[in-house]
Amino acid sequence: MSVYAPLEYRLAQTKQNALTLSFEEIEALLGRKLPQSAYDERIRRQWWANTDTHVQAKAWLKAGRKAKLNPARNEVTFVKEQTEAGVEGAHLSLAALTPAARSLVERTCQERGVDLGTAVALLLNETARSRNEAFLDRMDRSRSRSTYSSVSSVDLIREDRDGR
């Protein structure tokens, strides 16, 4: 059994998307001090790296988490790693997204404290709303040039939208 099994267990049991623990809280879980390399300013980023070649990182990676070090506060935030989402039969793989899109989805998860599926839904809804507003603005501009109807199509679209 790994020295870091208690940390893995704690992280696996946590329902929150992100859990921040101080070094002291981690040491209390482990029942021992962290090695000096976890504290050392020159190498601590490597010690807290999310690579499965390190025994300590395997603990949080097995629990489906990534570590984000806050060196100024000697604490680490373990963020739930989400790679896929299913939404009513739809399936999304983050690997299929561009790096910029993946980063946007991951930031939305963290900033809003939601799961991957909810973050994607929020982003899609925001995009759809923005595109609809742009469409209505274009229609407003073209309405003054149209001579085919006395009723504005923009007004009809807005009336339909507001009636929902």
C-alpha positions as a Python dict, from the first residue, in 0.01 Angstrom:
ca = {
    (1, 'M'): (0, 0, 0),
    (2, 'S'): (128, 343, -96),
    (3, 'V'): (216, 604, 162),
    (4, 'Y'): (-19, 835, -33),
    (5, 'A'): (-320, 598, -25),
    (6, 'P'): (-498, 805, 246),
    (7, 'L'): (-474, 1112, 21),
    (8, 'E'): (-603, 914, -276),
    (9, 'Y'): (-895, 786, -68),
    (10, 'R'): (-984, 1134, 61),
    (11, 'L'): (-978, 1279, -290),
    (12, 'A'): (-1180, 992, -435),
    (13, 'Q'): (-1449, 1036, -167),
    (14, 'T'): (-1483, 1411, -220),
    (15, 'K'): (-1782, 1515, -431),
    (16, 'Q'): (-1658, 1873, -484),
    (17, 'N'): (-1501, 1964, -817),
    (18, 'A'): (-1209, 2125, -635),
    (19, 'L'): (-1065, 2057, -291),
    (20, 'T'): (-793, 2277, -143),
    (21, 'L'): (-569, 2129, 124),
    (22, 'S'): (-279, 2289, 306),
    (23, 'F'): (46, 2099, 332),
    (24, 'E'): (-33, 2049, 702),
    (25, 'E'): (-374, 1897, 620),
    (26, 'I'): (-211, 1661, 372),
    (27, 'E'): (48, 1562, 632),
    (28, 'A'): (-231, 1496, 884),
    (29, 'L'): (-401, 1267, 630),
    (30, 'L'): (-77, 1082, 562),
    (31, 'G'): (27, 1064, 926),
    (32, 'R'): (376, 1185, 834),
    (33, 'K'): (563, 1490, 706),
    (34, 'L'): (586, 1556, 334),
    (35, 'P'): (939, 1525, 198),
    (36, 'Q'): (1152, 1838, 180),
    (37, 'S'): (1122, 1837, -202),
    (38, 'A'): (750, 1917, -164),
    (39, 'Y'): (852, 2241, 11),
    (40, 'D'): (1179, 2330, -164),
    (41, 'E'): (1127, 2641, -381),
    (42, 'R'): (1365, 2512, -650),
    (43, 'I'): (1196, 2177, -710),
    (44, 'R'): (852, 2178, -552),
    (45, 'R'): (672, 2239, -883),
    (46, 'Q'): (817, 1912, -1012),
    (47, 'W'): (716, 1731, -693),
    (48, 'W'): (354, 1850, -733),
    (49, 'A'): (352, 1785, -1110),
    (50, 'N'): (68, 1576, -1252),
    (51, 'T'): (285, 1297, -1392),
    (52, 'D'): (222, 933, -1320),
    (53, 'T'): (594, 866, -1289),
    (54, 'H'): (582, 1005, -933),
    (55, 'V'): (430, 788, -662),
    (56, 'Q'): (263, 1087, -493),
    (57, 'A'): (105, 1207, -818),
    (58, 'K'): (-35, 861, -885),
    (59, 'A'): (-248, 907, -573),
    (60, 'W'): (-434, 1212, -696),
    (61, 'L'): (-436, 1099, -1059),
    (62, 'K'): (-596, 765, -961),
    (63, 'A'): (-859, 967, -775),
    (64, 'G'): (-932, 1156, -1099),
    (65, 'R'): (-771, 1480, -981),
    (66, 'K'): (-501, 1719, -1094),
    (67, 'A'): (-292, 1913, -845),
    (68, 'K'): (-259, 2290, -872),
    (69, 'L'): (7, 2423, -636),
    (70, 'N'): (-28, 2757, -460),
    (71, 'P'): (331, 2806, -337),
    (72, 'A'): (258, 3137, -164),
    (73, 'R'): (15, 2965, 73),
    (74, 'N'): (171, 2617, 90),
    (75, 'E'): (-150, 2461, -30),
    (76, 'V'): (-269, 2253, -321),
    (77, 'T'): (-602, 2251, -496),
    (78, 'F'): (-698, 1911, -632),
    (79, 'V'): (-931, 1966, -926),
    (80, 'K'): (-1155, 1690, -1056),
    (81, 'E'): (-1027, 1589, -1396),
    (82, 'Q'): (-1309, 1562, -1645),
    (83, 'T'): (-1241, 1408, -1981),
    (84, 'E'): (-1585, 1322, -2111),
    (85, 'A'): (-1944, 1434, -2076),
    (86, 'G'): (-2268, 1274, -2178),
    (87, 'V'): (-2575, 1490, -2222),
    (88, 'E'): (-2896, 1307, -2310),
    (89, 'G'): (-2732, 1069, -2552),
    (90, 'A'): (-2469, 1314, -2673),
    (91, 'H'): (-2107, 1234, -2601),
    (92, 'L'): (-1824, 1487, -2581),
    (93, 'S'): (-1459, 1403, -2556),
    (94, 'L'): (-1229, 1685, -2452),
    (95, 'A'): (-960, 1526, -2667),
    (96, 'A'): (-1167, 1620, -2973),
    (97, 'L'): (-1157, 1991, -2884),
    (98, 'T'): (-891, 2239, -2983),
    (99, 'P'): (-658, 2337, -2698),
    (100, 'A'): (-829, 2678, -2674),
    (101, 'A'): (-1177, 2522, -2655),
    (102, 'R'): (-1062, 2264, -2399),
    (103, 'S'): (-908, 2539, -2187),
    (104, 'L'): (-1231, 2741, -2205),
    (105, 'V'): (-1440, 2443, -2092),
    (106, 'E'): (-1198, 2358, -1809),
    (107, 'R'): (-1188, 2722, -1690),
    (108, 'T'): (-1568, 2735, -1694),
    (109, 'C'): (-1580, 2418, -1481),
    (110, 'Q'): (-1344, 2570, -1225),
    (111, 'E'): (-1481, 2925, -1223),
    (112, 'R'): (-1845, 2821, -1194),
    (113, 'G'): (-1791, 2505, -992),
    (114, 'V'): (-1986, 2286, -1235),
    (115, 'D'): (-1928, 1953, -1406),
    (116, 'L'): (-1813, 1917, -1764),
    (117, 'G'): (-2159, 1865, -1915),
    (118, 'T'): (-2299, 2172, -1740),
    (119, 'A'): (-2000, 2384, -1847),
    (120, 'V'): (-2049, 2284, -2210),
    (121, 'A'): (-2422, 2361, -2186),
    (122, 'L'): (-2351, 2705, -2034),
    (123, 'L'): (-2100, 2789, -2307),
    (124, 'L'): (-2332, 2670, -2585),
    (125, 'N'): (-2624, 2869, -2441),
    (126, 'E'): (-2410, 3183, -2418),
    (127, 'T'): (-2292, 3135, -2777),
    (128, 'A'): (-2646, 3077, -2904),
    (129, 'R'): (-2775, 3385, -2721),
    (130, 'S'): (-2495, 3598, -2864),
    (131, 'R'): (-2554, 3471, -3217),
    (132, 'N'): (-2929, 3533, -3189),
    (133, 'E'): (-2867, 3888, -3071),
    (134, 'A'): (-2630, 3947, -3363),
    (135, 'F'): (-2891, 3808, -3603),
    (136, 'L'): (-3161, 4034, -3461),
    (137, 'D'): (-2930, 4336, -3490),
    (138, 'R'): (-2866, 4255, -3857),
    (139, 'M'): (-3240, 4219, -3913),
    (140, 'D'): (-3300, 4556, -3744),
    (141, 'R'): (-3054, 4719, -3983),
    (142, 'S'): (-3208, 4556, -4288),
    (143, 'R'): (-3567, 4625, -4175),
    (144, 'S'): (-3542, 4988, -4275),
    (145, 'R'): (-3446, 4881, -4629),
    (146, 'S'): (-3728, 4623, -4668),
    (147, 'T'): (-4048, 4719, -4849),
    (148, 'Y'): (-4214, 4374, -4858),
    (149, 'S'): (-4407, 4387, -4530),
    (150, 'S'): (-4544, 4640, -4289),
    (151, 'V'): (-4468, 4404, -3998),
    (152, 'S'): (-4103, 4371, -3911),
    (153, 'S'): (-3968, 4016, -3911),
    (154, 'V'): (-3748, 4121, -3621),
    (155, 'D'): (-4058, 4215, -3422),
    (156, 'L'): (-4212, 3876, -3508),
    (157, 'I'): (-3900, 3690, -3397),
    (158, 'R'): (-3879, 3889, -3075),
    (159, 'E'): (-4250, 3835, -3006),
    (160, 'D'): (-4205, 3462, -3058),
    (161, 'R'): (-3894, 3454, -2838),
    (162, 'D'): (-4052, 3657, -2558),
    (163, 'G'): (-4364, 3443, -2565),
    (164, 'R'): (-4167, 3135, -2465),
}
